Amino acid sequence: MTTNPQENTNKDVRRMVLKALTKVETGGYSNLVLGDALGGEQFNKRDGAFAAALFYGVIERRLTLDHIIKGRSRLPLEKLDKSVLGILRMGLYQLLYMGSVPDSAAVNESVLLCKATGKTSASGFVNAVLRGFIRDGKPLNLPDNNNLPLRLSVEYSCPLPLVRLFLKRFGQEAAKGLLEKSVGTPPLYARVNTARISCEALVARLAEEGVQAVPHEVIPDCISLYHTGNLEKLRAFEEGLFHIQDGSSQLCAFALNALKGMTMLDLCAAPGGKSFTVAEQLQGSGSVLSFDQYDFKASLIQKGAERLGLTNIKAAVGDATIYNPELPSADRVLCDVPCSGLGILRRKPEIKYKPLDSFGSLHDIQFAILQNGARYLKPGGVLIYSTCTLRREENEDIAQEFLCHNPTFAPMPLPELLKPCISVQPNMAVILPQHFDTDGFFIAAFTRTQ
């Protein structure tokens, strides 16, 4: 039987996604794995978008999908062939979450994928599971409400230890809101380059290029973007009228309250968004010194600054844990440290499957960077410590430990805008995704008293 080119392409796309998912299962980073996979194949724009949606969707909903498979397979998951398990997950994800894929196509393509990957003997099993799921009305069969942690774990595909952590730390209502925001397509935010254009004018310019831009209800000069296509091809992008930056990172830069003529050090600056925002706030005055430990990342920051016309930024290679006596004292210092990333699960869903005890080694580097950053701050200046995680051990505990070790520093109250997110003290904010529909984030502010 002959097939049309579209059917062949779809089969190749699904085969590529299956291979990519296998690589992530063995420890690969999702964005790098998918980038390599798409870069090595000749897929059109539509197929590339389909591959990305299926790839990230299966990772994101893995526990939900496995719950369904457990209820329909005589064999336990660990006894299933890994490729067959991957094919089942992909088929179920298409049936549940990809309305553009007809049920018949999801089943038929899964069966063909079994044959294309040498798993012909499993094709009948895959066909039976998927068709049975359709016949029964595609039920999730969630656990009983009496076991809330387990129900939330299955419903939002979040490991039980992490669900329990969220429930204990934030309470039932906030934890459920957080989990709801941990799945689905994340919003795309841009920061208006206020050194070149106003928010209103940029919204109008983007509309001329077919892009819908909506100002954020709370965050100043932040816009949500829709129907963007290739962002880098937009004239507004080429002219440096905006840069892509999540709203939570914009709030972090806002908390610095950088004023004209000030000097700011951004010790862990890549990809550069916070440096760009602060440089814009300085209105061409002062200086922003941005550092990353890798030369190619520092180069990307400098190129981004040049596109935006921000001549007051200088990017360089630097180790955030090591004091550099050649750097000037600064009015503002930002330590946006490496972290476990539990606030960005919508963007990197594989993070949630890491064991919680694997994050313990982060403390030493986080505290070292904060301690080092403090050495550069002028008396009366502002030091910001930030992460994109939601673990107390990486957030409030580090901030309080810093104050215990540094008597010449004091808590610096955060701006009124962050009041809904204030944590244990007025200088600490835990931004949950549901607060502003952003990534999860933590900000702590300090000032040097002498």
N, C-alpha and C positions, 0 to 999 in steps of 0.2 A: 504494500500500500504506500502510495506517495503522500507526502505532507507538504504543505505550503511553507515558504521561508519563515513566516512568523512562528509557526509551530516549531521549526528547527531552532530558531533563535531562543524561544522560550525554554526549550529543553536545555540548551547550552547555558542560559542564565541560571536555571535552577541547579544544574550540575556545578557551576561555579560557586553558587551560594553554599551548596552542601560542603564543598571543599573548604571554603572560607570559614564556615561554622566549625568544622573539625579543627582547624588551626587555632581558633579562639579557645576551643575546649582544652587545648594543650598549652595554653598560656599566652597566645598572641593578643596584641592590642587590637581592638575591633577596628578603629579608624585606619590603622596601618595595614591590617590584613585586607580590609575591603579596598583600600586605595591600591594596594599591589595587585589584587585580583582584577579590579576594573581596568587598571593600567595595562595589564597583560592580555586583555581580550578586546575584540572589536565589537562593542555594543553601541547601539544608538542611544540617544538621550532617554527615550522612554524605557528601554530595557535596563539602562543603568539606574534609573529611578526605581524601577520595580525591584531590581536586585538589592538596592540599599534598604528599601522598605521591608522586604522579606528578611534580609540578613539581620538588621537591627531588631525587627519585630520578634523573631524567633529567640534571639538572645534575651530581649526584654521580658518575654512571656514564657520563658522556659519552664518555670515551676508550674504554671497553670496548665501548660500543654502536657507536661509529664503527669500531672494529676489525672488528666483525662485518659492518657494512655494506660496508666495503672489500672483504671477501672474497666479497661476494654481488652487487656492483654492477659493471657494465661501465664506468660512468662514475666518475672519481675524485670524492672528496667535494666538492672545490672547484667541480666542474662541476654538482653537483646543486642544484636550486632549494632555497633556504633553508627554505621551508615544507615541502617534500617531505622534506627531510632531518630536520626537526623531527618530522614525522609518523612517519617510520621509527624514530627514536629512541624516541618515545613508545610505539609498538607493540612494539618489541623489549623495552623496559623492562617493560611489562606481561607479556609472555611469560616473561621471565626471573625477575622479582623480585616480581611481584604475584600470589600464588597465588589470591587471591580473584577474579581476573578469568579467566573461561574463555578458552582459546585462541581459540575461534571468535569470541568477543566482541572480543578484542583486535584480531583481523584485520578483522572486519566494521566496527568503529567507526573503524579507521584508514582504510579505504576510503571510508566515509561522510565522514570529515573531509576527505579530498582533495576530494570533490565540494562540501562546504560551504564550502571556502576557495578555490574557483575553480581547483582543480588536478585536474580530472576526467581529463585526459589522462595523469596519473601514477598513477591509481588501479590500473590493471593491474600496473604495475611494483611498487607498494607491496604489492599482494596477492601477487604472485609471490615477492617477497623474504621476506615474513613466513611464507607457507605453506611455502616451501622450508626455511626455518629450523626450523619445527616438524617437517616430514617427516624432516629429517636428525637429529633428536634434540636440537635446541637446543645445538649445540656451540659452545664459546667459541674453540676452536682457538688456545690460548695459544702465544706464541713459545716456542722451545726453552729449556730450563734453562741451556744454555750461554751464553745472553745474559740473565743474571739481571736487570739493570736494565730491559730492555725487557719481560721477562715480568711483573715487578712493576708496571710502568707500565700495562700492559694489564689485568692481573688486578685492580688496585685503582684503576684510572682516575686515575692520578696522572702529571702531565707528567714526562717523562724527566729534565729538569734537576733537578727537585725530588727525584725518586727517587735520583738520584746524590748530591745533597746529603745526604740522610738516610743513605745507605749510607756515605759518607765520614765523616760526623760521628758516627754512632752504631754502625756495624758492621752486619753482615748480620742477625743475630738481632733486635737492637733495632729496626732499621729496618723489618723485616717486621712486627714487633709493632705498631709505630707505624702502618704502612699499613693493617693489619687494623682498627685502631681509628679510622681516618680515614673509614670508610664505615659506613653503618647508622644507626639511630636513636640519638641520644645519650641518656644517662641523664638523669633529672630529679631534681635534688637540692634539698633544702631545709635551711635552717639553723634549728634550734630556738631560739626566743626564750627563752633561759634566764632572762631577767628575769621571765618570767611562768609558765613551765611546764617540767617536766623532759622529757627525751627519751622516757622510758618512758610518761609520762602523755600526751604528744602522740600517740605511736603509737596508744594506746588511743582517744583522742578522734577521730582520723582514721578508725579502723576503724568507729566508730559512724556515720560519714558515708559509709561504703562505699569509703574510700580505703585501699589497702594501703601501709603505710609500714614500711621496713626500715632499722634503724640501720646505718650504714656500719661495716665491720669495723675500720677504722683511724682515720678522722677523727672526732674527738669531736663529739657533738651534731649530726651530719650524718645525714640520712635520705634514702633513695631513695623516690620516690613512684611509685605505679602506679594506673591506673584513676581518674584524678583528675577527669575531666570539666572543667567550668569552675572553675578554682581560685579565682577571685575570688568565687564564689558560696558557697564553703565557710564554715561558721560559724567554723571554726578560723582561717581566713584573715582574716575580718572582725574577729575578736577579737585579731588581731595575735600569734598564737601561733607564727608562722614566717614566713620570707621565702625566696623562691627564690634560690638561689646555688649555682653549681657548686662541687664539692668542692675544686678547685684554688684558687679564690678564698678558700675558707674556710681552706685551708692557709696562704695568704698572710697573712690576718688573724691566724692562729695564730702565725706567725713574728714578728709585732710584739711579742708577749708584753706586751700592755698591762695595767698593774696599776691597782688602784683609786686614784682621785684624779688620774690622769695627764691631760695634754692631748695630743691627737693631731690632726694636720693631714692631711687626705686631699685632695691637690691635684688629682687627676683622678678625682673620686668617682663620677660617674654610671655605672650606675644606682643606686648607693648601698649595695650589698650588703656591702662590706668595712667601710664606716662603721657600718652597722647591727650587724655582728658585733662590732666593737671596742666599740661603745657598750654592748652587752649584757655583754661581758667586764668593763667598768668598773662594772657593777652599780649603775647610776644615779648614779655619782660622776664627777668629772672633766668633761672636755668633748671633744667631737669636732667639729671645724670642717671641713665638707665643701664642696668647690668644684667648679664646672663653668663653662666659659666661656659657656654658654647659659642664659638665665634659665629657660626652660621645664624644662630638665633639673634645675636646682637646685630648682625648685618641686616636681618629682616626688620628689626625695630627701627634702625636708621633709615632704611628704605621707606618704611611706613611714614616716618616723620617727614621725609622729603616730599612724599606724595601729598601730605596734608599741609605742607608749607610751614611746618613748625621748626623754625630755625633755633629755638631755645632748647632743643633736645640734643644730647650727645649720648650715643649708645656705645658701650664697650664691654669687653670680657672681664668678668670679675667673679670671685668666689664669695658668696654672701656670708660665709662663716668666718672669713679671715679679714682682719682689720687692715685697711689700706691707709697709712698715714699721709699719703699724698692727696687724699680727697679732702675737700673743704668741709667745715662744719655746716650743718644744714638746718633750715627752718622747719622742714618737714622730711620725715623718713618713713618709707613704706616697706614693710616686711610681709609680703604676700607669699607665705612659705609653702613648700611641698607638703601635701597632706593626703589623707586617704580618699578624698573625693566623694564622700557620701552625700554631698549636696548636689552633685551633677549626674544623678542616676539616669535622667532622661537622655543625657548626651553620651554617657559611657555606661550602658547597663551592665556590662560584665563586672564592674566594680563590686556590685552588691553580692556577688557569689564568692568573694574572697573571705576567708575566715577572719573574724574580728580580731583574733589574737595575732594576725599577721601585721597589724598596724602598730604594734608596740614600739618598733625600732624608730618610728618617726619622731618621737619626743626629743631625742638628743639633737637632731639637726634643726628642728623647729626652735628649740630654746636657744641653741647656739646662734642662729640667725638673728633672733630678737635681741639677744645680748650684744651681738656685734653691731646691729643697727643702732642701738642706744648710744654707742660710743660717738656717733657722728652728730648727735642732736645738740643744738644750741639750747641754753637755758631759755625757758618759755616756749620752746618749739613743741611740735606735735609729732608723736611716734605712733604709727598705726601697725598693728599686728592683725593679719587676716588669713583666713583659709576658706576653701570651698567644701568644708566638711561639717558634720553636725555632731561629732563626738566630743563630749565634755573634756576628755583627756587631752585632746589636741587644741581645745579652745579655752574655756574658762580656766581650766587647771593650769595651762601654760601662762595665761595672763596673770593669775594670782601668784604663781611661783615667781614670775618676773618681778612683781612688786615686793615680794618678800626678800629678794636678793638685791634690790636696788632702791635703797631708802631715799635717794635723791630724785626719784620719779614718783608721780602721783597720778591717780586716775583722772582722765580728761573726759568730761561729759560729752556724749555724742549729740549731733544735731537733732532738733525736734522731729525732723522727718523720720528718724529711726525709732521714735518713742514706742511704736507698737511692738518692736522687736527687742526691747531692752531685756537683758538677762539678769544675772545675779547682782550686777552693779550698773550705775548709770553710764559707765564707760564701756560697757559690753553689749553687743547686739547679736542675737541669733536670728538671721533672716531665713524664715521657712519659705519654701516655694510658693505657698498659698498667700503669703503676705502681699507680694507685689507681682505674682506670676513670673518669678525669676528663678535662677538657680538658688539652691540653699547656700548660705554664706555666714561667716562669722567675722565680726569686726570688734577690735578692742583698741581704745585710744588712751595714750599716756602723754604726760608733759614732764619736762625736766624742770624741777623747782630751783635747782642751784647748780 
